[in-house]
Amino acid sequence: VGATGKGAKCPVYAPAECALGNRTISHKLVYLPNCPTPLLGRDLLCRLGATLHFTQDKITLTLPPENWKNQIYPLVWASKIPEKATHQTPVKIQLLPEKGPVQIKQYPIKKEAREGLQETIDRFLQYGVLRKCQSAWNTPILPVQKPDGTYRLVQNLRAVNKRVKTLHPLVPNPYTLLASVGGQYTHFSVLNLKNAFFTIPVDTLSQEIFSFKWEDQRRVKKQLCWTVLAQEFKNSPTLFGQALTRDLEKWNNENQVLLLQYVDDLLIAAVGLTPCLKATASLLSFIGLREYRVAKTKRSSTGSAYPAVRHLETSCSLLLQTTRSSCKGMASMFKGGCGNCPGLKGS
């Protein structure tokens, strides 16, 4: 019951070639000759990535360009191999006057957690994110278990942060940022940079400020330090944001979209689907070639204010025909980033 108002058994054709717009696809169709108007099934619309836009006098069907994903630099997607933005000048850390090194004893770590951290530390050593050192500085590390059972390496840098000069934060308020989005924009893309702080190198002399002691499974003790911005360092968001901003100023915004940056999250606002997709592909390639990496599996949540949402198969999430009654949902998505939200919700 639905299309004709009466219950009926409808035969399904074998897969047939369907032409819709400039796209041809093989699909199984329902034979319903008594239907008063031609219908397009939701399953077919989803496969085509189609958008239906309803106005008072017409219905508009929009299809995304078929080959837009092929235009993206393939290495932009995050993997287990951390990358450094080697074109960036290594960051020098400035200590406060009369503040010297601090030595804090390492906490005990359970065997299971130590084994879980070993793979991460070995990988970071292999790719130069960590290096061996002999430093007067030392602060403890602790393992934080992820939902999937693996462990994340966290360093307690509170003592270090007290001895380092605080940079004036340049991180904008996300609500203020979104308030600058004009009413003419209809389509949006959000990109989350993976392990963003690890892409920015730290000056060799400054690296030893972020030292910690590690005892491997063979009971071999060593001291290690970060060669990149540490996740728990208080100035990492500001330093990374400045570096990324300098790079984004060189992006050729040929589609004339609005680009907003909040730390490691990027928002593209465009008028129309095609400019949004083209700009997203262009930006992905641009940042990928500069050795930034984008999370491919994490997605964002916009809340009930944005009911018509579609997932792209890539990391970017395209918001189609959003309402503007509230910017709270989008602000949560933009501020939290793709990494902190459970998943897109939509009709």
KAQUISUL-V477367 format. One line per field, one symbol per residue. ss: DSSP state (~ for helix, > for strand, _ for the rest). phi: phi as a letter, one per 30 degrees, with the letter a starting at -180 (. if undefined). A space follows every 50 residues. Layout:
ss = ???
phi = ???
This chain:
ss = ___________>___>>>>>__>>>>>__>___________~~~~~~~__ >>>>____>>>>_____~~~~__~~~>_____________>___>_____ __>_______~~~~~~~~~~~~~~~~___>>>_____>__>>>>>_____ >>>>>__~~~~~~>_________~~~~~~_______>>>>>>>__~~~~_ >>_~~~~~~~>>>>>_____>>>>>>_>_______~~~~~~~~~~~~~__ _______>>>>>__>>>>>>__~~~~~~~~~~~~~~~~~____>______ ________>>>_____>>>>_______~~~~~~~~~___________
phi = .ldcibdaccdcddebdccbiccbbcadcddbddddbdccddddddddid bcccbdcacccbcdedcdddddedddddbdcdccdddddedcccddeicc dbbbddddbdeddddddeddddddddcidcbdabbdcabdcbdcddedjd ccdbcdcdddedccdddddcddddddeddddddddcbbbbccddhedddc dceedddddccacbcddcidcacbbdcbdddcddcdedddeddddddddc dddddhccccbbhccbcccbcjddeddddddddedddddcidbcdccdbc cciddbdcbbdcdcddcccchddbdacdddddddddiddccdldcad
